[in-house]
Amino acid sequence: MPGMAFSDHDCRADHQKTEINTIMEENKPSKTTGQWWTAPTESESGRLIMVTGRKDVDTFRNNPRYCIRIEVSWRYDGLPDGMPDEAVAKMMEKAHDALLGVFAKDPVAVMTGVYTGDDERDWIFYTTSTHIFGRKLNEALADLPVLPLQIYAENDPDWAEYDEMSRAEIRMD
C-alpha cells in the first residue's frame, strides 16, 4: 500500500512468533465468523451510524503481532438518512462476506468492526502485515467490480480504536 510511512515490524520487532494454527482453528470460514454485536450511534453531524463490533478477539488482541489497524472505507451517495441504497448495500454485503471468508482461511488480519452510515462504510481490521493484508484484500475482492475504497493504516498496538468502538455496545447482562 503506497504512502505508508511505517514498517510492519515497528511494533513487534522483539516478540516471539506465536502459534498461528490456534487462530486458524478458531476462525474457520463461515458466513457468521466470530461473535458480533450491533448498536446505533450518531455521527458528528447527528446522522445515524450503525456500529457492529466483534466480541471474540482475545486470541488476536493477546498476540502482539496484530498491532496494525487498517480502515477500509467506502464513501457512497446515501439515502437522505445517510444509509446506503439497496444496490450499494447488497454489494457491501458481498464485499463483507468475501473479506470475512479470506481472512478466516488465512488470519493475517481480523475484522473487528464495521461502521455504516453518514454516507460511508468503514471496515476495521487489525493485522500483522500491511503488505500481506493488501494481497489478501485484493484476493477477497477479485470477483467483484472495482470498488471505491480508501485504505488507511496506522500502528495501534494497544487496540485503542477497538476499545473506543466497544463502548458503543449495548450490554444486556
HELIX and SHEET records of a PDB file:
HELIX    1   1 ILE A   20  GLU A   26  1                                   7    
HELIX    2   2 ASP A   58  ARG A   61  1                                   4    
HELIX    3   3 GLU A   86  LYS A  105  1                                  20    
HELIX    4   4 THR A  130  LEU A  141  1                                  12    
HELIX    5   5 ALA A  160  SER A  166  1                                   7    
SHEET    1   A 6 TRP A  36  GLU A  42  0                                        
SHEET    2   A 6 LEU A  48  ARG A  54 -1                                        
SHEET    3   A 6 ALA A 109  GLY A 117 -1                                        
SHEET    4   A 6 GLU A 120  THR A 127 -1                                        
SHEET    5   A 6 ILE A  68  ARG A  75 -1                                        
SHEET    6   A 6 LEU A 149  ASN A 155 -1                                        
END                                                                             
